[in-house]
């Protein structure tokens, strides 16, 4: 066998019933030895800056358009979230501005209900009835 130096006249010792302890791993056990693995790298800073700008623009458009066209506002939020995931950009405080279940912008009194309860703020989405609880001091 290629890569294994434990052969004896073409026969393997374990085939003859002899126990052999292998200290080095034979190269024939590695199937993907010659393939080059892709290394994940961070996106350039200028791409992340553009992504942050686009996310901010999409959230502003969604907030303006929520009353006239709620489906379009929902699509803006979905796109902003996708851009954030693709370019590894955090949404920051904007992630509290939309429902993670139905992607609706949460505006108090219009699309959400806000209550203060025993050390926490409870925000309820009026479209899908999901509740979000945020602690406060």
Secondary structure, DSSP 8 states (H G I E B T S, - for coil): -TT---EETTEEGGGGT------S--GGG-TTSS----------HHHHHHHHHHHHHHHHHHHHHTTT-HHHHHHHHHHHHHHHHHTT---GGGGGSB-TTT--B--BTTTEEEEEETTEEEEEETTT--EEEEE--
